[in-house]
Amino acid sequence: MTISRTLLLAFLAMVVLPAAFIASLSFVASRQTLDNEIRTSLQQDAAALMQRLDTELFERVHDLWSWSQLEVMQDAGVGDVDKRLARLLAQVQKSYGRVYRKLLFVDRDGTVIAASGAADIGHQRPFDERKTTAIPLAGGVIQVARPIRLAADDAVVMPISTVVDNRFTGQPLGTLYALLDWQEVRALLGRVEARGPRPGSRFALLLDADNRTLAVSPAARRYGLEEDKALPISALSADDAAQEVAGLGSDGQDFLAGFARSKGYQSFPGLGWHVMVAEPASLAFAPVWQLLRWMIGLLLLTALAAALVARRIARRFSHPIEQLAGFTRHYAADRRLLPPPASGALEIRELNHAFAAMIERLEHSRAQLVQAGKLAAVGEMAAMLAHEVRTPLGILRSSAQVLGEDRALSAEGREMVDFILAESKRLNGLVTSLLECGRPREPDFQYIDLGALVLEVVDMLARKAAARRIDLHTDMPDSPAWLEADAEQCKQILMNLLLNAIQILPPEQCVTITLGKEGDHLVLRVSDTGPGIDDSDLPQLFEPFFTRRDGGIGLGLAIVQHIVDRHGGSIYVSNNPQGGACFTIRLPVQHEASLV
C-alpha cells in the first residue's frame, strides 16, 4: 500500500469514524428521547381521556338517579304516564341535546308506558336485556349495560337503567331507561386524533376488561379496528403504562400505545374499562428517521470533504517522497546527481536535502574509493618500477657520470652523456612521482599559516613563471589564516596546481591565488585567464594518468585530490565566465581527529 493511500485511509478513519460514532450516539439518544416523549404523551392522553369518560358516566348515572326520584315518576302507578311523564322525558332529552338517544319508562311486563318519543309508547322495549353492571348509589342501584345497536334506526346506544319503586307500597312501578348515544363517546375518543405527528395518525380505543373494543375513534377504522372486536394481543400492561403493541390492525403494524384504566369518579366506582391511545411506530419515529437520513447525508458530505482534504494532504506528503524515490531511481540508473526535490513540508524538504547530501557523500566516497584503487594500482606499479628500474637506472647514471669525466671525450660524445644524465634524471623523477602517488605518507597535522605558505610557494615559482611570462597574483587576508594541516603536503598541492598552470598557459597570461574564510573552512582558489578546460574533461580531470599536456603523466591532480581528501577537504574545478579555469579548495580549519 502506498503512503498516499495509507494517509488517505488514516485521515478518513480519523474524521469519518468519530463522526459516524457521534452520529450514531446522537441518533440513539434522539430516538430514546423521542420514544420517551411519545410514550409520555400517549399515556397522558389516555389518562385524560379515561378521566373524562369516567366523569361523563358519573354525570349520566347521577342524572338518571335524580330523574328517578322525581314525583312525576309516581304517575306510572295511576295510568296517566302518557301525558306528564312522557312530556318530562321529552323535555329532558331535548335539553341534553344529542347526549341521549331515547328516554323510556318500561313497566314490569316490558311495555313502554312513557317515552321521549311518542312512537315508542305502547311497544315492547326496543332492545334485549344484556348483562349489566350494577352501580350502587345511596338509596338505590343503577344498572349499566354494554353498548347495543337499535334495530329501528341502526344507532348504537348504551342503556343505563334504574328501578322506580312505589313510595307507598315499596313495590316496583317499572324501570327508567336512558339510552346514551354512543356517538358522543366516539366523538370524545376522536379528540385525541389531532395530537399525533400527523392529523389522524393517533387514535383511541375504549376496551372492556376482556380487551374487546367498546368504542373506537374514526381514525382507528383506517387501521381495520372495529367495535365489539377482540384485539389480537395476548395481554396488556397491568399498570397504566405505555408499551409497544405488535400486529395491531389489518396490516399487522407495530404501534406505540398508552393505557389508562378506569378509576371512577367521586362515588362512581367505574365499570372496569380502560382506554388505549396509540399511533403507528413508523409515524411516531418518522422525525428521528428523517434525522437519521440527514445525518447519513451529512456524514457522506463529511466523508467526501474529508476525502478531498485527505487526498490533498496525502498528496502534499507523498509527492515529495515520490520525487525523492524518482531522484534515487535516476541516480541508480545513470549516476547523475540531479538537484533534490524542494517541495513539501519542512521536514520532508529537510529529508530530501539530507538524503541528497548523503548520496553526494556516498558518491564522493565512491569516487575516493575508485581513486584509492587506482592509486593502489599505481603504488604496486611504482614499487615494481622502483625495483626493476632504479637499480639499472642508477648504474646507467653512474656510468654516464664517469664517462663524462673523461677529458678525451669528444663534444658529440659529451652531448650524448648529457642526454643520458638528463633522461635518467627524468626517469628517476617519474619513478619518484609514482611512488608518492601510490604510497603517500600520512599527513603530519600542525597549525600553519596558510597565507604565509602560499606566498612562500609563489616566491619559489616566481622565476619559473617569469621565464614563461606568466604573472602570479595573490590576494591574501590581512591576518594569519591558521590551519591544522601538513605543511609539506599543502606545499605540494600549491606546487602542482601552479606548475600545471605555468606549463599549460600561453605567455602573457595571469594566475591569481586568493584565500578567504567561510565559516569553519578556509577557501583557496587558483584561477587563470587561459583557455579553460573542456567540459567533457571535467569529470575525469582528477583521475590518474589523465592529461592533455604533452609530456605529462597525469598524476599531479590525482595527488592533489588525494592530499585534500586526507585533510578532510574538497576540491572543485570549473571554468570562469570570463575565461580560464578555477580550482577551489575547501579545507577545515581544525582537523576532525583533533575534535575528539
CORBEL-V466289 format. One record per residue. N is the residue number from 1. RES is the residue in three letters. D_LAST is the distance of its C-alpha to the last C-alpha in whole Angstrom. Layout:
# CORBEL-V466289
{{N & RES & D_LAST} {N & RES & D_LAST}}
This chain:
# CORBEL-V466289
{{1 & MET & 45} {2 & THR & 43} {3 & ILE & 41} {4 & SER & 44} {5 & ARG & 46} {6 & THR & 44} {7 & LEU & 43} {8 & LEU & 47} {9 & LEU & 48} {10 & ALA & 46} {11 & PHE & 47} {12 & LEU & 50} {13 & ALA & 50} {14 & MET & 48} {15 & VAL & 51} {16 & VAL & 54} {17 & LEU & 54} {18 & PRO & 54} {19 & ALA & 56} {20 & ALA & 58} {21 & PHE & 58} {22 & ILE & 59} {23 & ALA & 62} {24 & SER & 63} {25 & LEU & 63} {26 & SER & 65} {27 & PHE & 67} {28 & VAL & 68} {29 & ALA & 68} {30 & SER & 70} {31 & ARG & 73} {32 & GLN & 73} {33 & THR & 74} {34 & LEU & 76} {35 & ASP & 78} {36 & ASN & 78} {37 & GLU & 80} {38 & ILE & 82} {39 & ARG & 83} {40 & THR & 84} {41 & SER & 86} {42 & LEU & 88} {43 & GLN & 88} {44 & GLN & 89} {45 & ASP & 92} {46 & ALA & 93} {47 & ALA & 94} {48 & ALA & 95} {49 & LEU & 97} {50 & MET & 99} {51 & GLN & 99} {52 & ARG & 101} {53 & LEU & 103} {54 & ASP & 104} {55 & THR & 105} {56 & GLU & 108} {57 & LEU & 109} {58 & PHE & 110} {59 & GLU & 112} {60 & ARG & 114} {61 & VAL & 115} {62 & HIS & 115} {63 & ASP & 117} {64 & LEU & 119} {65 & TRP & 120} {66 & SER & 121} {67 & TRP & 124} {68 & SER & 125} {69 & GLN & 126} {70 & LEU & 128} {71 & GLU & 132} {72 & VAL & 133} {73 & MET & 131} {74 & GLN & 135} {75 & ASP & 137} {76 & ALA & 136} {77 & GLY & 138} {78 & VAL & 141} {79 & GLY & 141} {80 & ASP & 140} {81 & VAL & 136} {82 & ASP & 137} {83 & LYS & 137} {84 & ARG & 135} {85 & LEU & 132} {86 & ALA & 132} {87 & ARG & 132} {88 & LEU & 129} {89 & LEU & 127} {90 & ALA & 127} {91 & GLN & 126} {92 & VAL & 123} {93 & GLN & 122} {94 & LYS & 122} {95 & SER & 120} {96 & TYR & 117} {97 & GLY & 117} {98 & ARG & 115} {99 & VAL & 114} {100 & TYR & 117} {101 & ARG & 119} {102 & LYS & 122} {103 & LEU & 124} {104 & LEU & 126} {105 & PHE & 129} {106 & VAL & 130} {107 & ASP & 133} {108 & ARG & 133} {109 & ASP & 134} {110 & GLY & 131} {111 & THR & 133} {112 & VAL & 131} {113 & ILE & 134} {114 & ALA & 132} {115 & ALA & 129} {116 & SER & 127} {117 & GLY & 128} {118 & ALA & 132} {119 & ALA & 132} {120 & ASP & 130} {121 & ILE & 133} {122 & GLY & 135} {123 & HIS & 133} {124 & GLN & 131} {125 & ARG & 128} {126 & PRO & 125} {127 & PHE & 123} {128 & ASP & 122} {129 & GLU & 121} {130 & ARG & 118} {131 & LYS & 116} {132 & THR & 115} {133 & THR & 113} {134 & ALA & 115} {135 & ILE & 114} {136 & PRO & 115} {137 & LEU & 116} {138 & ALA & 118} {139 & GLY & 122} {140 & GLY & 121} {141 & VAL & 119} {142 & ILE & 118} {143 & GLN & 117} {144 & VAL & 114} {145 & ALA & 115} {146 & ARG & 112} {147 & PRO & 112} {148 & ILE & 115} {149 & ARG & 116} {150 & LEU & 120} {151 & ALA & 121} {152 & ALA & 124} {153 & ASP & 121} {154 & ASP & 118} {155 & ALA & 116} {156 & VAL & 114} {157 & VAL & 115} {158 & MET & 114} {159 & PRO & 117} {160 & ILE & 117} {161 & SER & 120} {162 & THR & 122} {163 & VAL & 126} {164 & VAL & 128} {165 & ASP & 131} {166 & ASN & 134} {167 & ARG & 134} {168 & PHE & 138} {169 & THR & 138} {170 & GLY & 134} {171 & GLN & 134} {172 & PRO & 132} {173 & LEU & 133} {174 & GLY & 131} {175 & THR & 127} {176 & LEU & 125} {177 & TYR & 123} {178 & ALA & 120} {179 & LEU & 118} {180 & LEU & 115} {181 & ASP & 114} {182 & TRP & 111} {183 & GLN & 109} {184 & GLU & 109} {185 & VAL & 106} {186 & ARG & 105} {187 & ALA & 104} {188 & LEU & 103} {189 & LEU & 100} {190 & GLY & 99} {191 & ARG & 98} {192 & VAL & 95} {193 & GLU & 94} {194 & ALA & 93} {195 & ARG & 90} {196 & GLY & 88} {197 & PRO & 85} {198 & ARG & 88} {199 & PRO & 92} {200 & GLY & 93} {201 & SER & 90} {202 & ARG & 91} {203 & PHE & 94} {204 & ALA & 96} {205 & LEU & 98} {206 & LEU & 101} {207 & LEU & 101} {208 & ASP & 103} {209 & ALA & 102} {210 & ASP & 102} {211 & ASN & 100} {212 & ARG & 103} {213 & THR & 102} {214 & LEU & 105} {215 & ALA & 104} {216 & VAL & 101} {217 & SER & 100} {218 & PRO & 101} {219 & ALA & 97} {220 & ALA & 97} {221 & ARG & 100} {222 & ARG & 97} {223 & TYR & 95} {224 & GLY & 98} {225 & LEU & 99} {226 & GLU & 103} {227 & GLU & 105} {228 & ASP & 106} {229 & LYS & 104} {230 & ALA & 101} {231 & LEU & 98} {232 & PRO & 96} {233 & ILE & 93} {234 & SER & 94} {235 & ALA & 93} {236 & LEU & 92} {237 & SER & 90} {238 & ALA & 92} {239 & ASP & 91} {240 & ASP & 91} {241 & ALA & 87} {242 & ALA & 86} {243 & GLN & 85} {244 & GLU & 84} {245 & VAL & 88} {246 & ALA & 87} {247 & GLY & 90} {248 & LEU & 92} {249 & GLY & 94} {250 & SER & 96} {251 & ASP & 92} {252 & GLY & 90} {253 & GLN & 88} {254 & ASP & 86} {255 & PHE & 87} {256 & LEU & 85} {257 & ALA & 88} {258 & GLY & 89} {259 & PHE & 92} {260 & ALA & 94} {261 & ARG & 97} {262 & SER & 100} {263 & LYS & 100} {264 & GLY & 104} {265 & TYR & 105} {266 & GLN & 107} {267 & SER & 110} {268 & PHE & 109} {269 & PRO & 107} {270 & GLY & 106} {271 & LEU & 107} {272 & GLY & 104} {273 & TRP & 102} {274 & HIS & 99} {275 & VAL & 97} {276 & MET & 94} {277 & VAL & 92} {278 & ALA & 90} {279 & GLU & 88} {280 & PRO & 86} {281 & ALA & 83} {282 & SER & 82} {283 & LEU & 83} {284 & ALA & 82} {285 & PHE & 78} {286 & ALA & 79} {287 & PRO & 77} {288 & VAL & 74} {289 & TRP & 74} {290 & GLN & 74} {291 & LEU & 71} {292 & LEU & 69} {293 & ARG & 70} {294 & TRP & 69} {295 & MET & 66} {296 & ILE & 65} {297 & GLY & 66} {298 & LEU & 63} {299 & LEU & 61} {300 & LEU & 61} {301 & LEU & 61} {302 & THR & 58} {303 & ALA & 56} {304 & LEU & 57} {305 & ALA & 55} {306 & ALA & 52} {307 & ALA & 52} {308 & LEU & 53} {309 & VAL & 50} {310 & ALA & 48} {311 & ARG & 48} {312 & ARG & 47} {313 & ILE & 44} {314 & ALA & 43} {315 & ARG & 44} {316 & ARG & 41} {317 & PHE & 39} {318 & SER & 40} {319 & HIS & 41} {320 & PRO & 37} {321 & ILE & 36} {322 & GLU & 39} {323 & GLN & 38} {324 & LEU & 34} {325 & ALA & 36} {326 & GLY & 38} {327 & PHE & 35} {328 & THR & 34} {329 & ARG & 37} {330 & HIS & 38} {331 & TYR & 34} {332 & ALA & 35} {333 & ALA & 39} {334 & ASP & 38} {335 & ARG & 34} {336 & ARG & 35} {337 & LEU & 32} {338 & LEU & 34} {339 & PRO & 33} {340 & PRO & 32} {341 & PRO & 35} {342 & ALA & 34} {343 & SER & 37} {344 & GLY & 37} {345 & ALA & 35} {346 & LEU & 32} {347 & GLU & 30} {348 & ILE & 32} {349 & ARG & 31} {350 & GLU & 27} {351 & LEU & 27} {352 & ASN & 29} {353 & HIS & 27} {354 & ALA & 24} {355 & PHE & 26} {356 & ALA & 27} {357 & ALA & 23} {358 & MET & 22} {359 & ILE & 26} {360 & GLU & 25} {361 & ARG & 21} {362 & LEU & 23} {363 & GLU & 26} {364 & HIS & 24} {365 & SER & 22} {366 & ARG & 26} {367 & ALA & 27} {368 & GLN & 24} {369 & LEU & 25} {370 & VAL & 28} {371 & GLN & 28} {372 & ALA & 26} {373 & GLY & 29} {374 & LYS & 31} {375 & LEU & 29} {376 & ALA & 29} {377 & ALA & 33} {378 & VAL & 33} {379 & GLY & 32} {380 & GLU & 34} {381 & MET & 37} {382 & ALA & 36} {383 & ALA & 36} {384 & MET & 39} {385 & LEU & 40} {386 & ALA & 39} {387 & HIS & 41} {388 & GLU & 44} {389 & VAL & 44} {390 & ARG & 43} {391 & THR & 45} {392 & PRO & 49} {393 & LEU & 47} {394 & GLY & 47} {395 & ILE & 50} {396 & LEU & 52} {397 & ARG & 50} {398 & SER & 51} {399 & SER & 55} {400 & ALA & 55} {401 & GLN & 54} {402 & VAL & 57} {403 & LEU & 59} {404 & GLY & 58} {405 & GLU & 59} {406 & ASP & 63} {407 & ARG & 65} {408 & ALA & 68} {409 & LEU & 65} {410 & SER & 67} {411 & ALA & 65} {412 & GLU & 65} {413 & GLY & 63} {414 & ARG & 61} {415 & GLU & 60} {416 & MET & 59} {417 & VAL & 57} {418 & ASP & 55} {419 & PHE & 54} {420 & ILE & 53} {421 & LEU & 51} {422 & ALA & 49} {423 & GLU & 49} {424 & SER & 47} {425 & LYS & 45} {426 & ARG & 44} {427 & LEU & 44} {428 & ASN & 41} {429 & GLY & 39} {430 & LEU & 39} {431 & VAL & 38} {432 & THR & 35} {433 & SER & 34} {434 & LEU & 34} {435 & LEU & 32} {436 & GLU & 29} {437 & CYS & 29} {438 & GLY & 29} {439 & ARG & 27} {440 & PRO & 25} {441 & ARG & 23} {442 & GLU & 19} {443 & PRO & 18} {444 & ASP & 17} {445 & PHE & 15} {446 & GLN & 16} {447 & TYR & 17} {448 & ILE & 20} {449 & ASP & 23} {450 & LEU & 23} {451 & GLY & 27} {452 & ALA & 28} {453 & LEU & 27} {454 & VAL & 29} {455 & LEU & 32} {456 & GLU & 32} {457 & VAL & 32} {458 & VAL & 35} {459 & ASP & 37} {460 & MET & 37} {461 & LEU & 38} {462 & ALA & 40} {463 & ARG & 43} {464 & LYS & 43} {465 & ALA & 43} {466 & ALA & 46} {467 & ALA & 48} {468 & ARG & 47} {469 & ARG & 48} {470 & ILE & 44} {471 & ASP & 43} {472 & LEU & 39} {473 & HIS & 38} {474 & THR & 35} {475 & ASP & 34} {476 & MET & 31} {477 & PRO & 29} {478 & ASP & 31} {479 & SER & 28} {480 & PRO & 25} {481 & ALA & 23} {482 & TRP & 19} {483 & LEU & 17} {484 & GLU & 14} {485 & ALA & 16} {486 & ASP & 19} {487 & ALA & 22} {488 & GLU & 25} {489 & GLN & 23} {490 & CYS & 23} {491 & LYS & 27} {492 & GLN & 28} {493 & ILE & 27} {494 & LEU & 29} {495 & MET & 32} {496 & ASN & 32} {497 & LEU & 32} {498 & LEU & 35} {499 & LEU & 37} {500 & ASN & 37} {501 & ALA & 38} {502 & ILE & 41} {503 & GLN & 42} {504 & ILE & 43} {505 & LEU & 44} {506 & PRO & 48} {507 & PRO & 49} {508 & GLU & 49} {509 & GLN & 45} {510 & CYS & 42} {511 & VAL & 39} {512 & THR & 36} {513 & ILE & 33} {514 & THR & 31} {515 & LEU & 27} {516 & GLY & 26} {517 & LYS & 23} {518 & GLU & 22} {519 & GLY & 20} {520 & ASP & 16} {521 & HIS & 18} {522 & LEU & 21} {523 & VAL & 24} {524 & LEU & 26} {525 & ARG & 29} {526 & VAL & 32} {527 & SER & 35} {528 & ASP & 39} {529 & THR & 42} {530 & GLY & 43} {531 & PRO & 45} {532 & GLY & 41} {533 & ILE & 40} {534 & ASP & 42} {535 & ASP & 41} {536 & SER & 41} {537 & ASP & 39} {538 & LEU & 36} {539 & PRO & 35} {540 & GLN & 35} {541 & LEU & 34} {542 & PHE & 31} {543 & GLU & 33} {544 & PRO & 33} {545 & PHE & 37} {546 & PHE & 38} {547 & THR & 40} {548 & ARG & 43} {549 & ARG & 43} {550 & ASP & 46} {551 & GLY & 45} {552 & GLY & 41} {553 & ILE & 39} {554 & GLY & 37} {555 & LEU & 34} {556 & GLY & 32} {557 & LEU & 31} {558 & ALA & 29} {559 & ILE & 28} {560 & VAL & 26} {561 & GLN & 25} {562 & HIS & 23} {563 & ILE & 22} {564 & VAL & 21} {565 & ASP & 19} {566 & ARG & 17} {567 & HIS & 16} {568 & GLY & 15} {569 & GLY & 18} {570 & SER & 21} {571 & ILE & 25} {572 & TYR & 28} {573 & VAL & 32} {574 & SER & 34} {575 & ASN & 38} {576 & ASN & 39} {577 & PRO & 42} {578 & GLN & 44} {579 & GLY & 43} {580 & GLY & 41} {581 & ALA & 37} {582 & CYS & 34} {583 & PHE & 31} {584 & THR & 28} {585 & ILE & 24} {586 & ARG & 21} {587 & LEU & 18} {588 & PRO & 15} {589 & VAL & 15} {590 & GLN & 11} {591 & HIS & 10} {592 & GLU & 7} {593 & ALA & 6} {594 & SER & 6} {595 & LEU & 4} {596 & VAL & 0}}
